[in-house]
Amino acid sequence: MEPQLKDSVTDGIATVVIANPAKRNAMSAAMWRALPGVLDRLAADRAVRALVLTGEGDTFCAGAGISTLREPGDEQQSLAVRAEEALAAFPKPTLAAVRGFCVGGGSQLAAACDLRFAEEGARFGITPSKLGIVYPSSSTRRLTALVGPSTAKYLLFSGELMDTERALRTGFVDEVHPAGELDKRVGEFARVLVSRSLLTQAAAKEFADGHTDRDAHWAEQARGSGDTAEGVAAFLERRAPRFTYGV
């Protein structure tokens, strides 16, 4: 099978699958180039309320393929950064579902998601020090914001892999689940995300990511959306809310 990104939408949940099983789902140059366009298309789909990123089979993503690492100059790194930034900027909640190896560019993509759920036995690593590569500044800042300076330096300086216990303790992942239970939990949680107000989620995502000049914008969105009135009415009437922002 040719390396590819596969995507589908079911019940408001978009799923993007990194599919290159012959090479532990390593990202080819074509896959890095394709990801921003896939994300743009899914972001524009009003049926999509949340996105799950995962790998085909028992591996999330083993990073960039060797052929990609041989791209001239800084091309490989710029491809990965553009894909990472497109994922971080996705305007709806994103969740990485991680099995097996999540290394190099795989960890870069996982860190760009809002949340990360992992299966026991997964391994995480940032490995540029093994290759003499300078890790991008934007990726370094994102990693540091996620796990703190000490763990970021541990990963970047050593290139060592960490297990799910350490990944959970340091904040790289949010939940860890036994083998065979990850898909069920990811599906359950994604449905929770779909049931909540996209207005709240979109504003919270911008604020949590450090945007400081959007208060007036989101106040205006809230006034015109009807989500607040619907949420309060649903609470008082003891029923599930029917939020309409973004629909």
N, C-alpha and C positions, 0 to 999 in steps of 0.2 A: 504494500500500500504506500502511495506517495505521502510524504509528510504534509499534513494539512491541519487547518483549524475547522472544526465542525461545530455548527451552532443550530439550536432549535429553541422554540418558545412553546411552553405548555402552561396553561393556567396562570399567565402573568409572569412566569419565571423563565428567563433566558438562560440557557446552558451553553457555554463555550468549552469545547473539549480540545485539548492539545493532543494531537494524534500523530505520533511518530514512534510507534512501539518498537521498531527494530533498533532504535537508538535511544531507548528510555525516554521517549518523548522530548528529545532535544529540539530546540527551536532552530529551524533553518532560516536563512536570510529571507526567503520568500514568506515564511510564517511571521517573522518580525514585521515585515513590510505590510502584511495583510491585516494584522490585528487592529490597528487604528480604524481602518475602514469598516471592519466587522463591528467594532464598538460603536462607531458613528451610526451605522444602520440600526443597531439594536436600541441605541439611545433615542432615535427618532421614532421608534415604534411605540405608539401610545399604549399598546397592549402590554408592554414590558414594564414590570414594576420592581424587579430585582434581577440580579445576574449572578450565576454560579460559574466559576472557572475551575476546571478540573483537568486531569490527565486521563488518557485512555488506559484501561487495564490497571495494573498495580503500581504505577509510577506517576507522580505529578508531572515533573519536568526536570531533566538532568542538566538544564542550562542551554548554552548555545552549542550547536554542532561545530565540530572542528573546522569544517569548510567555512562556516560563518566567521570563526575566529581568524581565518586567513583573508578576510575581506581587506581591501587596501585601506591604509591610513586608519582613521577613526570611524570608518563606515559602520563596522559591526556595533560599536558602542553607541553611536548615534541612532542606529536602528532600534536597539534595545531600549534606549532612553525614550525615544518617541512612543514606543509601544507602552512602556511603563507609565509615562505621563498621560497617555490617552486612557489607560485603565484607571489611574488615580482620579482623573477628571470625569469619569462616567457619572452622570447626574443622578443615578439611582443606587440603592445599596448593592454592594458587591461582596461576594463570599467565595473564598478559595477553599475547595474541598481537596485535602492533601492526603495521598497515600504514597508510601515508598519514598523515593528520593525527590527532594525539593532543593535543588542545588544551583548555585550560580544564577543564571538568568531566571531559573525557576523560582528561587527565593526572591529575586527582584520583582517578579510578577506577583507572587503571593503577598509581598509587603505592600504592593500598590493597591491591593484589595482592602475594603473596609474591615473585613473580618476574615479569620482563618480557622477552620475546623480541620482536625487531623485524625487519622487512624493510628492507633498504637503501632509502633514500629517504624513510623515515618522518620526520615532523617533530613536535617536542614543544614545548609552550609553556604557561605559566601566565599568563593575560592580564588579571587584574582591574585592573591599573594603567591599561589602555586604556579601562576603563569606570567608573573611580572607585569600585570595589567593594573593601571590606575582606575580604581572604581569611581564611577561618576559622582560628582559632588551632590547632585540632586538625590541620587540613590542612597548615598551615605547619610545625608540629612534625614531622609525618610526612615532608614533603618535605625538611626540614632533616636529619632522621636518615638519609634515603636518600642525599642528594647533598652534604651539608655546608653550613655557613652561607654560604660565598661563592657557590656556584652557586645556592642557594635565593634569595639576595638578587638575583643577576643576573637570574634568571627573573622574580621578583616585581616588582622595581623597573622592569625594562625592558619586560616583556611580549614580548620577542623570542623567536623560535623557535630551537631548536637541532636540528642534524642528528643522524643516528645515530652518527656518529663521536664527537661531543662527548657525546651521551647515554651511550654506552658508556664513555668515558673518565671521566665524572663519577659513574658508578654508577647512573644512572637506568634503564638497561637492562642486562641480564645477557649477552645474546647478540644478534648482528646477523647476518642471513642474506641471501644474494642473492635477487633476485626469483624467485618460483616455488618456493623451497625452505623457506619458513617453515612451511607446514602439515606437511610431512614431519617436520621437526625437532621441532615442537611435539608431534606425535603420538608420536614416538619417546620424547621426554622424559616426556610424560604417562604413557606405559606404564611407564617406569622408576619414576616416583612411585607408581603403582598397585602395583608389585611389592614395594615396600619396606614396612617396618613403620609402620602408622599410629600406633601407640603412640609410637615415636620421633619421628615428624613432629609429632604434636600437642603433645607436651611441648616439643620444640625450638622450635616456633612460639611458644608462650607465653613461654618463657624469652627468646627473641630479641626479643620484643616488650616486654620489660621487666617481666614479672610476677615478683615476688620472694618470693611467699608460697605457692608451689605445689609445693615440693619434696616435702613429705610426701604430697600427693595423688598425684603421679606415681610416687613410690616404691611406694605402695600399688597403683596401677594396674599397675605392672610386675610386682609379686609375683603378682597374680591373673590376668595375661593369658596366660601361657604363651609369649609371643613370644620372650623371651630364650632359653628352653630350645629352642624350635624353631629359632631362628636359629643357635645354637651347633651343634645336631645337624645341620642342613642343611650348615653349613660343613664339619664333620668328615666328613660323608657325601658331600660334593661334589655337592650337588643344590640346586635352587632351593627356598628356604624357602616354607612355606605359613603365613603369618602370619594370625592369627584375631582380633586385637584390633579391635573395632568392627564385625566382620562379623555 
